Amino acid sequence: MQDGTSFNLQSDSSAMEPVKSPLVTEKIVELQGAELRTQAFGNPTSPPVLLIMGVMSSMLWWPERFCEELAAQGRYVIRYDQRDTGLSTHYPPGKPDYSFSDLSDDAIAILDGYGIEAAHLVGMSMGGFVAQEAALRHPQRVQTLTLISSSPVGVDGLPSSTPAYKEHSAAAESIDWSDLEAIADFLRRDAAMLAGTGHPHDARSAKTLIARDMERAPSFVSATNHFMLLGEDGGAKLHASRIEAPVLAIHGTSDPLFPIEHGEAFTGVVAKAKLHRIAGGGHEIHDRDIDEMTRVIAGHTAS
């Protein structure tokens, strides 16, 4: 897909981006050869919390209600589009001109762009790996880590994904990645597969979010570049045991991608780590879990 290509994925216009509150601001953070689109919620004088989303996912996958609830609890919440997602810089599919370490440096660059000396980092899935690397490479910039549906870096021997999810993931190899409707259909099925057992999967909201994400990106297929970076070690042997910041692992007990043992592993690896289980939670931020999640994050970042 070329930059500027337009298409219609039949999203629900009633669920499109709402009118922004005066407490919501946007900023483009300039890097050498790249730009990162960011959005902030709340009072800039409040303790800063930087949200880092997972593979192929723009900032939209941090629900606005999640950001607003956390801001209402006295936090300055920043979400952003990682490279190759949303409105940040995109690269040709299959040719990412950046490394995984660059993604962790991007998080620190955003703090610089906002004039923030140190912040609380919250990472979801792959975003949790980015947050861990940022904490390992820039410990003085990270006050705490909250890692949602993630896994400790450098730790082997943890359970793999469920057989059903493995079978679903394998189907991605047969997708025509030039066919946007086929991609959207796969992502809708992916959202359903990642859902937990605690609450019904909201297929309508997932369809709307996926459509918004795809329509917003000038080159959505470029997001697949993230998969080429997984497994990089940043030129060093990074290990979660060296994390100095206090860690809160939030993990669903029914996560099919990273089973609950991944969340539990943090408490045995990181010196200052604790686990909060989401009963029946999947690999997702379900609307019905937002109050619980933001409450425990607010508590973890209170210090």
Secondary structure, 3 states (H helix, E strand, C coil): CCCCCCCCCCCCHHHCCCCCCCCEEEEEEEECCEEEEEEEECCCCCCEEEEECCCCCCHHHCCHHHHHHHHHCCCEEEEECCCCCCCCCCCCCCCCCCCHHHHHHHHHHHHHHCCCCCEEEEEECHHHHHHHHHHHHCHHHEEEEEEECCCCCCCCCCCCCCHHHHHHHHHHHHCCCCCHHHHHHHHHHHHHHHCCCCCCCCHHHHHHHHHHHHHHCCCHHHHHHHHHHCCCCCCCCCCHHHCCCCEEEEEECCCCCCCHHHHHHHHHHCCCEEEEEECCCCCCCCHHHHHHHHHHHHHHCCC
